[in-house]
Amino acid sequence: MHCNQSSLSLSYGGMLSTWFRFKYPNVVYGALAASAPIYMIADLIPSNAFFELVTKDFDRVDPKCPMYVREAYVQLYKLASEGQSGLKTITETFQLCQELTSDKVKHLDGWVRNSFASLAMVDYPYPASFLAPLPAYPVNVSCH
């Protein structure tokens, strides 16, 4: 018995659907990869295109918001460069569970960056809680 199968998913799951279709075209008739970064992974668009869109999302709410974020990153790295006293300030400001060490600053940077990306991805007109409890329009809330 032969049945055509389709695969569909969103984001990372969409990437898996696409790869599944490429790997097993005899099994999967079609794949829908909604909001999956296929073009970025294939180097068909610049690798920073996603973060440009995230920035535009915040810019639409308040053109000063991206500037404030950039300034905060400058301050983060300035504090980190001050050694133990700066790292202690960062630890206290972010209420980290453990003292931040110089080798973990990039790691913190990634977490902060991904927080902005997550807010942009779930910028719904209603509260959502599947990533974390968020209000309606979390980008608007975070910029004001």
C-alpha positions as CSV (number, residue, x, y, z in Angstrom):
1,M,0.0,0.0,0.0
2,H,1.3,3.4,-0.9
3,C,0.2,6.6,0.8
4,N,1.5,10.1,0.2
5,Q,2.8,11.7,3.4
6,S,3.3,15.3,4.2
7,S,5.3,16.9,6.9
8,L,4.7,20.4,8.3
9,S,6.0,22.3,11.2
10,L,7.2,25.8,12.4
11,S,10.6,27.2,13.1
12,Y,13.2,24.6,14.0
13,G,10.6,21.8,13.5
14,G,10.1,23.3,10.0
15,M,13.7,22.8,9.3
16,L,13.4,19.2,10.3
17,S,10.4,18.8,8.1
18,T,12.4,20.2,5.2
19,W,15.4,18.0,5.8
20,F,13.1,15.0,6.2
21,R,11.6,15.7,2.8
22,F,15.1,16.1,1.2
23,K,16.4,12.9,2.8
24,Y,13.3,10.8,2.1
25,P,11.6,12.1,-1.0
26,N,10.2,8.7,-1.7
27,V,8.3,8.8,1.7
28,V,7.4,12.4,2.1
29,Y,5.4,14.0,-0.7
30,G,5.7,17.5,0.6
31,A,6.9,19.6,3.5
32,L,5.7,22.9,4.8
33,A,8.3,24.8,6.9
34,A,6.5,27.9,8.2
35,S,8.9,30.5,9.8
36,A,11.9,28.2,9.4
37,P,15.2,29.9,8.6
38,I,15.8,27.8,5.4
39,Y,17.2,30.7,3.3
40,M,19.5,31.7,6.1
41,I,20.9,28.2,6.7
42,A,21.4,27.9,2.9
43,D,23.3,31.2,2.9
44,L,20.7,32.7,0.5
45,I,20.2,35.7,2.7
46,P,22.7,37.5,5.1
47,S,23.3,35.7,8.4
48,N,22.2,38.8,10.3
49,A,18.9,39.2,8.5
50,F,17.0,37.7,11.4
51,F,18.4,40.1,14.0
52,E,17.8,43.0,11.6
53,L,14.1,42.0,11.7
54,V,14.1,41.8,15.4
55,T,15.6,45.3,15.6
56,K,13.0,46.6,13.2
57,D,10.3,45.1,15.5
58,F,11.6,47.1,18.4
59,D,12.2,50.2,16.3
60,R,8.5,50.2,15.2
61,V,7.5,50.5,18.8
62,D,10.0,53.3,19.6
63,P,12.9,54.4,17.4
64,K,14.9,55.0,20.6
65,C,14.5,51.4,21.8
66,P,17.2,49.8,19.6
67,M,19.6,52.7,20.6
68,Y,19.0,52.0,24.3
69,V,19.7,48.3,23.8
70,R,22.9,49.1,21.9
71,E,24.0,51.5,24.7
72,A,23.2,48.8,27.3
73,Y,25.5,46.4,25.4
74,V,28.3,49.0,25.4
75,Q,27.8,49.4,29.2
76,L,27.8,45.6,29.7
77,Y,31.2,45.2,28.0
78,K,32.6,48.4,29.7
79,L,31.7,47.0,33.1
80,A,33.1,43.5,32.1
81,S,36.4,45.2,31.1
82,E,36.7,46.7,34.6
83,G,37.4,43.3,36.1
84,Q,35.9,41.9,39.3
85,S,34.1,45.1,40.4
86,G,32.4,45.5,37.0
87,L,31.5,41.8,36.9
88,K,30.0,42.1,40.4
89,T,27.9,45.1,39.2
90,I,26.6,43.0,36.3
91,T,25.9,40.1,38.6
92,E,23.9,42.3,40.9
93,T,22.1,44.2,38.1
94,F,20.9,41.0,36.4
95,Q,20.4,39.2,39.7
96,L,22.4,36.3,38.6
97,C,22.5,33.1,40.7
98,Q,26.3,32.9,40.5
99,E,29.1,35.5,40.3
100,L,29.7,36.4,36.6
101,T,33.2,35.6,35.5
102,S,35.0,37.1,32.5
103,D,34.8,33.9,30.5
104,K,31.0,33.9,30.8
105,V,30.2,37.4,29.6
106,K,29.7,36.3,26.0
107,H,27.3,33.6,27.3
108,L,25.3,36.3,29.2
109,D,25.3,38.4,26.0
110,G,23.8,35.4,24.1
111,W,21.0,35.0,26.7
112,V,20.2,38.7,26.6
113,R,20.2,38.7,22.8
114,N,18.0,35.7,22.6
115,S,15.6,37.3,25.0
116,F,15.0,40.1,22.6
117,A,14.6,37.6,19.7
118,S,12.1,35.7,21.8
119,L,10.1,38.8,22.6
120,A,9.9,39.7,18.9
121,M,8.9,36.1,17.9
122,V,6.0,36.1,20.4
123,D,4.9,39.7,20.0
124,Y,1.2,38.7,20.0
125,P,-1.7,41.0,20.7
126,Y,-2.7,38.7,23.6
127,P,-0.8,37.3,26.7
128,A,1.1,34.1,26.0
129,S,2.9,31.7,28.3
130,F,4.4,28.9,26.3
131,L,7.9,30.4,26.5
132,A,7.4,32.4,29.7
133,P,4.5,34.4,31.1
134,L,4.3,37.4,28.7
135,P,1.9,40.2,28.4
136,A,0.1,41.2,25.2
137,Y,2.6,43.0,22.8
138,P,5.7,42.2,24.9
139,V,7.9,44.3,22.6
140,N,5.8,47.4,23.4
141,V,5.9,46.7,27.1
142,S,9.7,46.1,27.1
143,C,10.4,49.3,25.2
144,H,8.4,51.5,27.6
